[in-house]
């Protein structure tokens, strides 16, 4: 499963991670965990955020979770401990996972 995670608001530039969250978002950085659940709530994959790229008013990270099995009608994606976001199966297959956090 591939997609993007956009953090808006409090971010800082970093030479290693590109950009990352700060303050209450300091857990959002290169390597932050990404967990994927199927429609029954079972964990079906784990991955991480890639290197952040500065974007207007925030930071955008690539999401990569390999070997997520097909067959679920929808999936839920959780970055760090920030709650689950529902993604339709067709969007997950197409790499159209988009998650946003912040103001």
Gaussian input, Z-matrix of N, CA and C with variables (Angstrom, degrees):
# hf/3-21g

backbone

0 1
 N
 C     1     B1
 C     2     B2     1     A1
 N     3     B3     2     A2     1     D1
 C     4     B4     3     A3     2     D2
 C     5     B5     4     A4     3     D3
 N     6     B6     5     A5     4     D4
 C     7     B7     6     A6     5     D5
 C     8     B8     7     A7     6     D6
 N     9     B9     8     A8     7     D7
 C    10    B10     9     A9     8     D8
 C    11    B11    10    A10     9     D9
 N    12    B12    11    A11    10    D10
 C    13    B13    12    A12    11    D11
 C    14    B14    13    A13    12    D12
 N    15    B15    14    A14    13    D13
 C    16    B16    15    A15    14    D14
 C    17    B17    16    A16    15    D15
 N    18    B18    17    A17    16    D16
 C    19    B19    18    A18    17    D17
 C    20    B20    19    A19    18    D18
 N    21    B21    20    A20    19    D19
 C    22    B22    21    A21    20    D20
 C    23    B23    22    A22    21    D21
 N    24    B24    23    A23    22    D22
 C    25    B25    24    A24    23    D23
 C    26    B26    25    A25    24    D24
 N    27    B27    26    A26    25    D25
 C    28    B28    27    A27    26    D26
 C    29    B29    28    A28    27    D27
 N    30    B30    29    A29    28    D28
 C    31    B31    30    A30    29    D29
 C    32    B32    31    A31    30    D30
 N    33    B33    32    A32    31    D31
 C    34    B34    33    A33    32    D32
 C    35    B35    34    A34    33    D33
 N    36    B36    35    A35    34    D34
 C    37    B37    36    A36    35    D35
 C    38    B38    37    A37    36    D36
 N    39    B39    38    A38    37    D37
 C    40    B40    39    A39    38    D38
 C    41    B41    40    A40    39    D39
 N    42    B42    41    A41    40    D40
 C    43    B43    42    A42    41    D41
 C    44    B44    43    A43    42    D42
 N    45    B45    44    A44    43    D43
 C    46    B46    45    A45    44    D44
 C    47    B47    46    A46    45    D45
 N    48    B48    47    A47    46    D46
 C    49    B49    48    A48    47    D47
 C    50    B50    49    A49    48    D48
 N    51    B51    50    A50    49    D49
 C    52    B52    51    A51    50    D50
 C    53    B53    52    A52    51    D51
 N    54    B54    53    A53    52    D52
 C    55    B55    54    A54    53    D53
 C    56    B56    55    A55    54    D54
 N    57    B57    56    A56    55    D55
 C    58    B58    57    A57    56    D56
 C    59    B59    58    A58    57    D57
 N    60    B60    59    A59    58    D58
 C    61    B61    60    A60    59    D59
 C    62    B62    61    A61    60    D60
 N    63    B63    62    A62    61    D61
 C    64    B64    63    A63    62    D62
 C    65    B65    64    A64    63    D63
 N    66    B66    65    A65    64    D64
 C    67    B67    66    A66    65    D65
 C    68    B68    67    A67    66    D66
 N    69    B69    68    A68    67    D67
 C    70    B70    69    A69    68    D68
 C    71    B71    70    A70    69    D69
 N    72    B72    71    A71    70    D70
 C    73    B73    72    A72    71    D71
 C    74    B74    73    A73    72    D72
 N    75    B75    74    A74    73    D73
 C    76    B76    75    A75    74    D74
 C    77    B77    76    A76    75    D75
 N    78    B78    77    A77    76    D76
 C    79    B79    78    A78    77    D77
 C    80    B80    79    A79    78    D78
 N    81    B81    80    A80    79    D79
 C    82    B82    81    A81    80    D80
 C    83    B83    82    A82    81    D81
 N    84    B84    83    A83    82    D82
 C    85    B85    84    A84    83    D83
 C    86    B86    85    A85    84    D84
 N    87    B87    86    A86    85    D85
 C    88    B88    87    A87    86    D86
 C    89    B89    88    A88    87    D87
 N    90    B90    89    A89    88    D88
 C    91    B91    90    A90    89    D89
 C    92    B92    91    A91    90    D90
 N    93    B93    92    A92    91    D91
 C    94    B94    93    A93    92    D92
 C    95    B95    94    A94    93    D93
 N    96    B96    95    A95    94    D94
 C    97    B97    96    A96    95    D95
 C    98    B98    97    A97    96    D96
 N    99    B99    98    A98    97    D97
 C   100   B100    99    A99    98    D98
 C   101   B101   100   A100    99    D99
 N   102   B102   101   A101   100   D100
 C   103   B103   102   A102   101   D101
 C   104   B104   103   A103   102   D102
 N   105   B105   104   A104   103   D103
 C   106   B106   105   A105   104   D104
 C   107   B107   106   A106   105   D105
 N   108   B108   107   A107   106   D106
 C   109   B109   108   A108   107   D107
 C   110   B110   109   A109   108   D108
 N   111   B111   110   A110   109   D109
 C   112   B112   111   A111   110   D110
 C   113   B113   112   A112   111   D111
 N   114   B114   113   A113   112   D112
 C   115   B115   114   A114   113   D113
 C   116   B116   115   A115   114   D114
 N   117   B117   116   A116   115   D115
 C   118   B118   117   A117   116   D116
 C   119   B119   118   A118   117   D117
 N   120   B120   119   A119   118   D118
 C   121   B121   120   A120   119   D119
 C   122   B122   121   A121   120   D120
 N   123   B123   122   A122   121   D121
 C   124   B124   123   A123   122   D122
 C   125   B125   124   A124   123   D123
 N   126   B126   125   A125   124   D124
 C   127   B127   126   A126   125   D125
 C   128   B128   127   A127   126   D126
 N   129   B129   128   A128   127   D127
 C   130   B130   129   A129   128   D128
 C   131   B131   130   A130   129   D129
 N   132   B132   131   A131   130   D130
 C   133   B133   132   A132   131   D131
 C   134   B134   133   A133   132   D132
 N   135   B135   134   A134   133   D133
 C   136   B136   135   A135   134   D134
 C   137   B137   136   A136   135   D135
 N   138   B138   137   A137   136   D136
 C   139   B139   138   A138   137   D137
 C   140   B140   139   A139   138   D138
 N   141   B141   140   A140   139   D139
 C   142   B142   141   A141   140   D140
 C   143   B143   142   A142   141   D141
 N   144   B144   143   A143   142   D142
 C   145   B145   144   A144   143   D143
 C   146   B146   145   A145   144   D144
 N   147   B147   146   A146   145   D145
 C   148   B148   147   A147   146   D146
 C   149   B149   148   A148   147   D147
 N   150   B150   149   A149   148   D148
 C   151   B151   150   A150   149   D149
 C   152   B152   151   A151   150   D150
 N   153   B153   152   A152   151   D151
 C   154   B154   153   A153   152   D152
 C   155   B155   154   A154   153   D153
 N   156   B156   155   A155   154   D154
 C   157   B157   156   A156   155   D155
 C   158   B158   157   A157   156   D156
 N   159   B159   158   A158   157   D157
 C   160   B160   159   A159   158   D158
 C   161   B161   160   A160   159   D159
 N   162   B162   161   A161   160   D160
 C   163   B163   162   A162   161   D161
 C   164   B164   163   A163   162   D162
 N   165   B165   164   A164   163   D163
 C   166   B166   165   A165   164   D164
 C   167   B167   166   A166   165   D165
 N   168   B168   167   A167   166   D166
 C   169   B169   168   A168   167   D167
 C   170   B170   169   A169   168   D168
 N   171   B171   170   A170   169   D169
 C   172   B172   171   A171   170   D170
 C   173   B173   172   A172   171   D171
 N   174   B174   173   A173   172   D172
 C   175   B175   174   A174   173   D173
 C   176   B176   175   A175   174   D174
 N   177   B177   176   A176   175   D175
 C   178   B178   177   A177   176   D176
 C   179   B179   178   A178   177   D177
 N   180   B180   179   A179   178   D178
 C   181   B181   180   A180   179   D179
 C   182   B182   181   A181   180   D180
 N   183   B183   182   A182   181   D181
 C   184   B184   183   A183   182   D182
 C   185   B185   184   A184   183   D183
 N   186   B186   185   A185   184   D184
 C   187   B187   186   A186   185   D185
 C   188   B188   187   A187   186   D186
 N   189   B189   188   A188   187   D187
 C   190   B190   189   A189   188   D188
 C   191   B191   190   A190   189   D189
 N   192   B192   191   A191   190   D190
 C   193   B193   192   A192   191   D191
 C   194   B194   193   A193   192   D192
 N   195   B195   194   A194   193   D193
 C   196   B196   195   A195   194   D194
 C   197   B197   196   A196   195   D195
 N   198   B198   197   A197   196   D196
 C   199   B199   198   A198   197   D197
 C   200   B200   199   A199   198   D198
 N   201   B201   200   A200   199   D199
 C   202   B202   201   A201   200   D200
 C   203   B203   202   A202   201   D201
 N   204   B204   203   A203   202   D202
 C   205   B205   204   A204   203   D203
 C   206   B206   205   A205   204   D204
 N   207   B207   206   A206   205   D205
 C   208   B208   207   A207   206   D206
 C   209   B209   208   A208   207   D207
 N   210   B210   209   A209   208   D208
 C   211   B211   210   A210   209   D209
 C   212   B212   211   A211   210   D210
 N   213   B213   212   A212   211   D211
 C   214   B214   213   A213   212   D212
 C   215   B215   214   A214   213   D213
 N   216   B216   215   A215   214   D214
 C   217   B217   216   A216   215   D215
 C   218   B218   217   A217   216   D216
 N   219   B219   218   A218   217   D217
 C   220   B220   219   A219   218   D218
 C   221   B221   220   A220   219   D219
 N   222   B222   221   A221   220   D220
 C   223   B223   222   A222   221   D221
 C   224   B224   223   A223   222   D222
 N   225   B225   224   A224   223   D223
 C   226   B226   225   A225   224   D224
 C   227   B227   226   A226   225   D225
 N   228   B228   227   A227   226   D226
 C   229   B229   228   A228   227   D227
 C   230   B230   229   A229   228   D228
 N   231   B231   230   A230   229   D229
 C   232   B232   231   A231   230   D230
 C   233   B233   232   A232   231   D231
 N   234   B234   233   A233   232   D232
 C   235   B235   234   A234   233   D233
 C   236   B236   235   A235   234   D234
 N   237   B237   236   A236   235   D235
 C   238   B238   237   A237   236   D236
 C   239   B239   238   A238   237   D237
 N   240   B240   239   A239   238   D238
 C   241   B241   240   A240   239   D239
 C   242   B242   241   A241   240   D240
 N   243   B243   242   A242   241   D241
 C   244   B244   243   A243   242   D242
 C   245   B245   244   A244   243   D243
 N   246   B246   245   A245   244   D244
 C   247   B247   246   A246   245   D245
 C   248   B248   247   A247   246   D246
 N   249   B249   248   A248   247   D247
 C   250   B250   249   A249   248   D248
 C   251   B251   250   A250   249   D249
 N   252   B252   251   A251   250   D250
 C   253   B253   252   A252   251   D251
 C   254   B254   253   A253   252   D252
 N   255   B255   254   A254   253   D253
 C   256   B256   255   A255   254   D254
 C   257   B257   256   A256   255   D255
 N   258   B258   257   A257   256   D256
 C   259   B259   258   A258   257   D257
 C   260   B260   259   A259   258   D258
 N   261   B261   260   A260   259   D259
 C   262   B262   261   A261   260   D260
 C   263   B263   262   A262   261   D261
 N   264   B264   263   A263   262   D262
 C   265   B265   264   A264   263   D263
 C   266   B266   265   A265   264   D264
 N   267   B267   266   A266   265   D265
 C   268   B268   267   A267   266   D266
 C   269   B269   268   A268   267   D267
 N   270   B270   269   A269   268   D268
 C   271   B271   270   A270   269   D269
 C   272   B272   271   A271   270   D270
 N   273   B273   272   A272   271   D271
 C   274   B274   273   A273   272   D272
 C   275   B275   274   A274   273   D273
 N   276   B276   275   A275   274   D274
 C   277   B277   276   A276   275   D275
 C   278   B278   277   A277   276   D276
 N   279   B279   278   A278   277   D277
 C   280   B280   279   A279   278   D278
 C   281   B281   280   A280   279   D279
 N   282   B282   281   A281   280   D280
 C   283   B283   282   A282   281   D281
 C   284   B284   283   A283   282   D282
 N   285   B285   284   A284   283   D283
 C   286   B286   285   A285   284   D284
 C   287   B287   286   A286   285   D285
 N   288   B288   287   A287   286   D286
 C   289   B289   288   A288   287   D287
 C   290   B290   289   A289   288   D288
 N   291   B291   290   A290   289   D289
 C   292   B292   291   A291   290   D290
 C   293   B293   292   A292   291   D291
 N   294   B294   293   A293   292   D292
 C   295   B295   294   A294   293   D293
 C   296   B296   295   A295   294   D294
 N   297   B297   296   A296   295   D295
 C   298   B298   297   A297   296   D296
 C   299   B299   298   A298   297   D297
 N   300   B300   299   A299   298   D298
 C   301   B301   300   A300   299   D299
 C   302   B302   301   A301   300   D300
 N   303   B303   302   A302   301   D301
 C   304   B304   303   A303   302   D302
 C   305   B305   304   A304   303   D303
 N   306   B306   305   A305   304   D304
 C   307   B307   306   A306   305   D305
 C   308   B308   307   A307   306   D306

   B1=1.4391
   B2=1.5221
   B3=1.3129
   B4=1.4628
   B5=1.5209
   B6=1.3111
   B7=1.4470
   B8=1.5078
   B9=1.3325
   B10=1.4614
   B11=1.5237
   B12=1.3144
   B13=1.4555
   B14=1.5149
   B15=1.3265
   B16=1.4606
   B17=1.5199
   B18=1.3228
   B19=1.4580
   B20=1.5139
   B21=1.3266
   B22=1.4582
   B23=1.5197
   B24=1.3048
   B25=1.4609
   B26=1.5058
   B27=1.3138
   B28=1.4506
   B29=1.5257
   B30=1.3351
   B31=1.4615
   B32=1.5243
   B33=1.3175
   B34=1.4632
   B35=1.5218
   B36=1.3326
   B37=1.4597
   B38=1.5206
   B39=1.3275
   B40=1.4609
   B41=1.5286
   B42=1.3426
   B43=1.4661
   B44=1.5303
   B45=1.3175
   B46=1.4676
   B47=1.5210
   B48=1.3322
   B49=1.4701
   B50=1.5197
   B51=1.3283
   B52=1.4595
   B53=1.5066
   B54=1.2906
   B55=1.4569
   B56=1.5186
   B57=1.2970
   B58=1.4659
   B59=1.5080
   B60=1.3198
   B61=1.4486
   B62=1.5157
   B63=1.3291
   B64=1.4640
   B65=1.5208
   B66=1.3324
   B67=1.4615
   B68=1.5179
   B69=1.3096
   B70=1.4583
   B71=1.5178
   B72=1.3281
   B73=1.4656
   B74=1.5264
   B75=1.3224
   B76=1.4701
   B77=1.5320
   B78=1.3278
   B79=1.4686
   B80=1.5260
   B81=1.3241
   B82=1.4612
   B83=1.5266
   B84=1.3278
   B85=1.4615
   B86=1.5285
   B87=1.3046
   B88=1.4573
   B89=1.5250
   B90=1.3358
   B91=1.4586
   B92=1.5117
   B93=1.3326
   B94=1.4682
   B95=1.5287
   B96=1.3218
   B97=1.4652
   B98=1.5247
   B99=1.3237
   B100=1.4615
   B101=1.5270
   B102=1.3338
   B103=1.4624
   B104=1.5196
   B105=1.3286
   B106=1.4620
   B107=1.5248
   B108=1.3400
   B109=1.4636
   B110=1.5233
   B111=1.3315
   B112=1.4620
   B113=1.5302
   B114=1.3325
   B115=1.4643
   B116=1.5218
   B117=1.3294
   B118=1.4688
   B119=1.5262
   B120=1.3391
   B121=1.4616
   B122=1.5138
   B123=1.3278
   B124=1.4618
   B125=1.5297
   B126=1.3233
   B127=1.4666
   B128=1.5258
   B129=1.3390
   B130=1.4635
   B131=1.5231
   B132=1.3266
   B133=1.4560
   B134=1.5086
   B135=1.3254
   B136=1.4603
   B137=1.5180
   B138=1.3065
   B139=1.4545
   B140=1.5125
   B141=1.3234
   B142=1.4602
   B143=1.5257
   B144=1.3164
   B145=1.4572
   B146=1.5208
   B147=1.3206
   B148=1.4570
   B149=1.5215
   B150=1.3143
   B151=1.4662
   B152=1.5232
   B153=1.3281
   B154=1.4506
   B155=1.5157
   B156=1.3302
   B157=1.4621
   B158=1.5130
   B159=1.3204
   B160=1.4606
   B161=1.5228
   B162=1.3099
   B163=1.4568
   B164=1.5230
   B165=1.3050
   B166=1.4606
   B167=1.5226
   B168=1.3274
   B169=1.4563
   B170=1.5093
   B171=1.3372
   B172=1.4563
   B173=1.5050
   B174=1.3179
   B175=1.4552
   B176=1.5313
   B177=1.3261
   B178=1.4564
   B179=1.5266
   B180=1.3315
   B181=1.4595
   B182=1.5224
   B183=1.3336
   B184=1.4620
   B185=1.5264
   B186=1.3313
   B187=1.4661
   B188=1.5233
   B189=1.3254
   B190=1.4591
   B191=1.5211
   B192=1.3313
   B193=1.4637
   B194=1.5262
   B195=1.3221
   B196=1.4621
   B197=1.5240
   B198=1.3307
   B199=1.4703
   B200=1.5249
   B201=1.3294
   B202=1.4668
   B203=1.5300
   B204=1.3316
   B205=1.4666
   B206=1.5264
   B207=1.3177
   B208=1.4534
   B209=1.5200
   B210=1.3275
   B211=1.4537
   B212=1.5133
   B213=1.3145
   B214=1.4625
   B215=1.5278
   B216=1.3251
   B217=1.4661
   B218=1.5220
   B219=1.3336
   B220=1.4621
   B221=1.5205
   B222=1.3139
   B223=1.4646
   B224=1.5182
   B225=1.3098
   B226=1.4555
   B227=1.5163
   B228=1.3296
   B229=1.4589
   B230=1.5191
   B231=1.3369
   B232=1.4630
   B233=1.5227
   B234=1.3288
   B235=1.4591
   B236=1.5182
   B237=1.3330
   B238=1.4643
   B239=1.5262
   B240=1.2970
   B241=1.4717
   B242=1.5255
   B243=1.3215
   B244=1.4609
   B245=1.5203
   B246=1.3097
   B247=1.4637
   B248=1.5174
   B249=1.3065
   B250=1.4641
   B251=1.5237
   B252=1.3312
   B253=1.4576
   B254=1.5269
   B255=1.3268
   B256=1.4639
   B257=1.5235
   B258=1.3323
   B259=1.4638
   B260=1.5263
   B261=1.3146
   B262=1.4602
   B263=1.5269
   B264=1.3198
   B265=1.4656
   B266=1.5255
   B267=1.3278
   B268=1.4720
   B269=1.5263
   B270=1.3261
   B271=1.4659
   B272=1.5256
   B273=1.3233
   B274=1.4667
   B275=1.5269
   B276=1.3356
   B277=1.4666
   B278=1.5211
   B279=1.3296
   B280=1.4650
   B281=1.5263
   B282=1.3258
   B283=1.4661
   B284=1.5127
   B285=1.3281
   B286=1.4620
   B287=1.5227
   B288=1.3145
   B289=1.4585
   B290=1.5216
   B291=1.3177
   B292=1.4581
   B293=1.5149
   B294=1.3202
   B295=1.4624
   B296=1.5181
   B297=1.3365
   B298=1.4600
   B299=1.5170
   B300=1.3273
   B301=1.4581
   B302=1.5144
   B303=1.3078
   B304=1.4622
   B305=1.5056
   B306=1.3129
   B307=1.4613
   B308=1.4900
   A1=107.47
   A2=114.99
   A3=120.18
   A4=109.34
   A5=114.75
   A6=120.19
   A7=110.46
   A8=115.54
   A9=120.57
   A10=110.59
   A11=113.87
   A12=122.71
   A13=106.45
   A14=116.84
   A15=121.28
   A16=109.85
   A17=115.38
   A18=122.19
   A19=107.72
   A20=116.84
   A21=120.55
   A22=109.39
   A23=115.70
   A24=119.54
   A25=112.00
   A26=116.35
   A27=122.66
   A28=111.74
   A29=116.37
   A30=121.69
   A31=109.27
   A32=115.79
   A33=121.79
   A34=108.52
   A35=115.60
   A36=121.41
   A37=109.06
   A38=116.50
   A39=121.69
   A40=108.07
   A41=118.49
   A42=119.74
   A43=113.90
   A44=118.34
   A45=121.38
   A46=111.42
   A47=116.73
   A48=120.40
   A49=113.18
   A50=118.71
   A51=122.17
   A52=110.62
   A53=116.96
   A54=123.32
   A55=106.68
   A56=115.93
   A57=120.60
   A58=109.38
   A59=115.70
   A60=120.75
   A61=111.05
   A62=115.28
   A63=120.23
   A64=108.35
   A65=116.04
   A66=119.99
   A67=110.12
   A68=116.40
   A69=121.83
   A70=114.53
   A71=117.25
   A72=122.17
   A73=112.02
   A74=117.95
   A75=120.79
   A76=113.25
   A77=117.83
   A78=120.47
   A79=112.52
   A80=117.49
   A81=121.24
   A82=108.85
   A83=115.87
   A84=121.95
   A85=109.55
   A86=117.04
   A87=122.36
   A88=109.53
   A89=117.31
   A90=121.44
   A91=115.94
   A92=118.62
   A93=120.80
   A94=109.73
   A95=116.25
   A96=121.25
   A97=112.69
   A98=114.29
   A99=123.46
   A100=106.40
   A101=116.57
   A102=121.64
   A103=108.78
   A104=116.60
   A105=122.10
   A106=108.56
   A107=115.65
   A108=123.91
   A109=108.42
   A110=117.07
   A111=119.81
   A112=109.51
   A113=116.50
   A114=121.23
   A115=113.20
   A116=117.88
   A117=120.38
   A118=112.87
   A119=116.94
   A120=120.55
   A121=114.62
   A122=116.66
   A123=121.81
   A124=109.93
   A125=116.98
   A126=120.52
   A127=108.46
   A128=116.49
   A129=121.03
   A130=112.59
   A131=117.15
   A132=119.46
   A133=111.60
   A134=114.69
   A135=120.87
   A136=108.25
   A137=115.00
   A138=121.00
   A139=109.43
   A140=115.32
   A141=119.28
   A142=110.87
   A143=114.25
   A144=120.64
   A145=108.48
   A146=115.75
   A147=121.15
   A148=110.73
   A149=116.31
   A150=123.18
   A151=110.29
   A152=115.86
   A153=121.36
   A154=112.80
   A155=115.72
   A156=122.73
   A157=108.50
   A158=115.87
   A159=119.85
   A160=109.68
   A161=114.99
   A162=122.44
   A163=106.48
   A164=117.08
   A165=119.98
   A166=110.41
   A167=116.01
   A168=120.92
   A169=115.27
   A170=117.66
   A171=117.64
   A172=113.60
   A173=114.41
   A174=122.50
   A175=107.99
   A176=117.24
   A177=122.02
   A178=109.44
   A179=116.01
   A180=122.98
   A181=109.55
   A182=118.40
   A183=119.05
   A184=110.04
   A185=115.83
   A186=122.66
   A187=107.62
   A188=116.49
   A189=121.41
   A190=109.39
   A191=115.98
   A192=122.38
   A193=105.67
   A194=116.29
   A195=121.03
   A196=112.11
   A197=115.03
   A198=123.67
   A199=114.72
   A200=117.26
   A201=120.00
   A202=107.18
   A203=117.87
   A204=119.47
   A205=111.61
   A206=116.00
   A207=120.96
   A208=110.30
   A209=115.32
   A210=119.85
   A211=115.37
   A212=118.21
   A213=120.27
   A214=108.94
   A215=117.50
   A216=120.51
   A217=111.79
   A218=116.28
   A219=121.68
   A220=107.98
   A221=114.87
   A222=121.52
   A223=108.33
   A224=115.66
   A225=120.84
   A226=107.47
   A227=115.32
   A228=122.29
   A229=108.01
   A230=116.03
   A231=121.12
   A232=109.07
   A233=116.15
   A234=122.55
   A235=107.51
   A236=116.47
   A237=122.94
   A238=107.81
   A239=117.96
   A240=123.56
   A241=109.98
   A242=116.57
   A243=122.25
   A244=115.76
   A245=118.26
   A246=120.31
   A247=111.69
   A248=114.73
   A249=121.67
   A250=111.56
   A251=114.98
   A252=123.15
   A253=107.19
   A254=117.33
   A255=121.54
   A256=110.72
   A257=114.95
   A258=123.02
   A259=107.59
   A260=116.82
   A261=120.10
   A262=109.90
   A263=116.81
   A264=121.80
   A265=111.87
   A266=117.71
   A267=120.53
   A268=110.97
   A269=117.36
   A270=120.68
   A271=110.92
   A272=116.50
   A273=120.63
   A274=110.39
   A275=117.18
   A276=121.03
   A277=111.60
   A278=116.84
   A279=121.43
   A280=113.41
   A281=117.92
   A282=120.18
   A283=113.04
   A284=116.36
   A285=121.48
   A286=112.65
   A287=116.99
   A288=120.75
   A289=107.85
   A290=116.47
   A291=121.10
   A292=110.16
   A293=116.10
   A294=122.15
   A295=107.70
   A296=116.87
   A297=121.99
   A298=109.62
   A299=115.44
   A300=122.09
   A301=108.44
   A302=117.35
   A303=121.62
   A304=111.62
   A305=113.87
   A306=119.75
   A307=112.95
   D1=133.86
   D2=179.71
   D3=-131.71
   D4=154.81
   D5=178.22
   D6=176.68
   D7=-157.94
   D8=-179.65
   D9=-133.72
   D10=151.58
   D11=175.39
   D12=-123.73
   D13=122.52
   D14=-178.94
   D15=-110.99
   D16=123.86
   D17=175.52
   D18=-106.05
   D19=122.86
   D20=177.64
   D21=-111.39
   D22=151.07
   D23=178.74
   D24=104.12
   D25=-122.89
   D26=-170.15
   D27=-79.71
   D28=99.50
   D29=177.51
   D30=-132.94
   D31=157.06
   D32=175.74
   D33=-131.23
   D34=152.58
   D35=175.55
   D36=-82.56
   D37=143.24
   D38=179.34
   D39=-141.19
   D40=133.56
   D41=-177.26
   D42=-64.68
   D43=-25.84
   D44=-179.10
   D45=-90.17
   D46=-52.14
   D47=-174.43
   D48=-89.46
   D49=-4.36
   D50=-178.69
   D51=87.10
   D52=-69.55
   D53=171.02
   D54=-154.77
   D55=161.05
   D56=-176.60
   D57=-157.29
   D58=165.49
   D59=177.71
   D60=-73.06
   D61=156.46
   D62=174.85
   D63=-135.44
   D64=171.40
   D65=-177.97
   D66=60.24
   D67=-127.39
   D68=-179.48
   D69=-68.27
   D70=-8.41
   D71=179.47
   D72=-110.87
   D73=19.39
   D74=-174.56
   D75=-66.43
   D76=-11.29
   D77=176.44
   D78=-80.79
   D79=-6.90
   D80=-177.50
   D81=-97.94
   D82=107.46
   D83=-176.63
   D84=-160.75
   D85=178.14
   D86=174.33
   D87=-52.04
   D88=127.06
   D89=177.04
   D90=91.44
   D91=-4.43
   D92=178.04
   D93=-57.76
   D94=140.54
   D95=-175.58
   D96=-68.32
   D97=144.18
   D98=173.47
   D99=-127.88
   D100=125.81
   D101=-179.15
   D102=-117.49
   D103=135.77
   D104=178.98
   D105=-114.92
   D106=132.25
   D107=178.89
   D108=-116.19
   D109=148.03
   D110=174.10
   D111=-87.94
   D112=-174.95
   D113=-175.74
   D114=-62.38
   D115=-23.68
   D116=178.96
   D117=-89.34
   D118=-1.28
   D119=178.95
   D120=89.86
   D121=7.70
   D122=179.09
   D123=-83.48
   D124=136.75
   D125=175.62
   D126=-67.23
   D127=123.79
   D128=-179.60
   D129=-117.70
   D130=-2.11
   D131=177.50
   D132=-175.07
   D133=150.83
   D134=174.00
   D135=-134.07
   D136=147.42
   D137=-179.99
   D138=-155.97
   D139=-149.61
   D140=-175.08
   D141=-155.54
   D142=165.35
   D143=171.52
   D144=-82.30
   D145=141.58
   D146=174.13
   D147=-85.67
   D148=-168.09
   D149=-177.93
   D150=-66.40
   D151=129.63
   D152=-179.26
   D153=-73.86
   D154=145.67
   D155=175.42
   D156=-118.57
   D157=130.93
   D158=179.40
   D159=-62.23
   D160=133.88
   D161=176.04
   D162=-131.25
   D163=162.21
   D164=-178.33
   D165=-55.68
   D166=115.80
   D167=177.83
   D168=77.14
   D169=10.99
   D170=-178.72
   D171=-178.04
   D172=-152.10
   D173=-174.45
   D174=-145.83
   D175=135.82
   D176=179.42
   D177=-114.88
   D178=130.49
   D179=-178.55
   D180=-117.81
   D181=139.15
   D182=170.67
   D183=-75.30
   D184=142.49
   D185=174.84
   D186=-104.54
   D187=131.60
   D188=175.14
   D189=-134.85
   D190=119.54
   D191=172.98
   D192=-133.00
   D193=110.44
   D194=-175.63
   D195=-85.48
   D196=153.95
   D197=171.69
   D198=61.88
   D199=36.01
   D200=173.63
   D201=-75.71
   D202=122.33
   D203=-177.96
   D204=-70.36
   D205=147.71
   D206=175.08
   D207=-79.11
   D208=-178.10
   D209=173.42
   D210=102.38
   D211=-10.69
   D212=177.84
   D213=-89.85
   D214=144.54
   D215=179.27
   D216=-71.73
   D217=-25.87
   D218=173.98
   D219=-157.13
   D220=167.94
   D221=177.95
   D222=-129.76
   D223=160.83
   D224=171.83
   D225=-122.56
   D226=136.22
   D227=-177.85
   D228=-116.37
   D229=131.53
   D230=177.91
   D231=-126.14
   D232=125.00
   D233=176.08
   D234=-101.29
   D235=124.83
   D236=-175.81
   D237=56.75
   D238=-126.08
   D239=179.30
   D240=-116.28
   D241=26.75
   D242=-167.57
   D243=-87.47
   D244=10.15
   D245=179.00
   D246=94.80
   D247=157.62
   D248=-175.57
   D249=-91.70
   D250=140.18
   D251=175.07
   D252=-115.70
   D253=130.58
   D254=-179.21
   D255=-81.57
   D256=135.01
   D257=179.55
   D258=-127.57
   D259=129.55
   D260=177.70
   D261=-68.29
   D262=147.73
   D263=-176.02
   D264=-57.10
   D265=-41.69
   D266=-179.42
   D267=-62.24
   D268=-40.29
   D269=178.09
   D270=-66.91
   D271=-39.33
   D272=178.53
   D273=-62.29
   D274=-44.14
   D275=179.67
   D276=-64.61
   D277=-33.88
   D278=-176.44
   D279=-85.79
   D280=-0.88
   D281=-178.86
   D282=75.45
   D283=25.53
   D284=-176.83
   D285=-102.45
   D286=31.27
   D287=177.94
   D288=-75.41
   D289=123.61
   D290=178.85
   D291=-133.16
   D292=121.34
   D293=-178.59
   D294=-124.56
   D295=136.83
   D296=179.69
   D297=-128.36
   D298=141.61
   D299=177.71
   D300=-139.33
   D301=140.44
   D302=176.07
   D303=125.37
   D304=-164.12
   D305=-176.08
   D306=-68.64

